[in-house]
């Protein structure tokens, strides 16, 4: 099945916003894509005591809101730790085969594929057996987009992530830089050129800083920005889905 795996150089880089924005922009371009986050940690509990996966809910909404949350996010964890560490602490058995089953079920619901968002960086453990996000991307046979900061330090972090992907022979579609602060935008162009020269991987976009507002408002802003690039053929949405 077709799809895309979104990973990052670190946690808190803007991976969820980028994944949601890609899904939203693709759907605006007429592609029927779903979204998934196999495991989410740091989930708060609602009044009924149920764990609420905030990032997965954003992905669910970006994909049209019609997919069961049990498929979008099959594993929810309370501790704000890497999923594998949180699962071991909480006695949760995360099964990569179940993740794959949920992905296939979502693929049956969406004709053009599924965008899968990992947790944290590429080598974060998914389960107590230390299956990593890289292992999961390889198991799912999905190409990867790396989300990286636009700021100081990103050249090294991005190059290391891309080297780890190359060592595992996982195909890479490219890099998306994300400006977490307004002042990060000034370094984005030079950092993008350096990353491309060092690694050979294309920097597909340097997203501007999306200030203020709710998560949904920031996603709307970034998806509209991506949609303009797609409309101008600077970024082909269909080519991102293997």
KALIN-V493814 format. One record per backbone hydrogen bond with DSSP energy under -1.0 kcal/mol. CO is the residue of the C=O (numbers start at 0). NH is the residue of the N-H. If there is no record, write none. Layout:
BEGIN
CO|NH, CO|NH
END
This chain:
BEGIN
1|113, 2|241, 3|115, 4|144, 5|117, 6|146, 13|17, 14|18, 15|19, 16|20, 17|21, 18|22, 19|23, 20|24, 21|25, 22|26, 23|27, 24|28, 25|30, 26|29, 30|32, 31|111, 33|114, 35|116, 37|74, 39|76, 43|51, 45|48, 49|45, 51|53, 52|56, 53|57, 54|58, 55|59, 56|60, 57|61, 58|62, 59|64, 60|63, 67|70, 67|71, 68|72, 71|36, 74|39, 76|42, 78|41, 78|80, 81|85, 82|86, 83|87, 84|88, 85|89, 86|91, 94|97, 94|98, 95|99, 96|100, 97|101, 98|102, 99|103, 100|104, 101|105, 102|106, 103|107, 112|33, 113|3, 114|35, 115|5, 120|123, 121|133, 123|132, 124|83, 126|129, 130|125, 131|135, 132|136, 133|137, 134|138, 135|139, 136|141, 142|4, 143|172, 144|6, 145|175, 146|8, 147|177, 150|153, 152|156, 153|157, 154|158, 155|159, 156|160, 157|161, 158|162, 159|163, 160|164, 161|165, 162|166, 164|169, 165|168, 170|143, 173|145, 174|203, 175|147, 176|206, 177|149, 180|183, 181|184, 183|186, 186|190, 187|191, 188|192, 189|193, 190|194, 191|195, 192|196, 193|197, 194|198, 195|199, 201|174, 204|176, 206|178, 213|217, 214|218, 215|219, 216|220, 217|221, 218|222, 219|223, 220|224, 221|225, 222|226, 223|227, 224|228, 225|229, 226|230, 227|231, 228|233, 228|234, 229|232, 236|239, 237|240
END
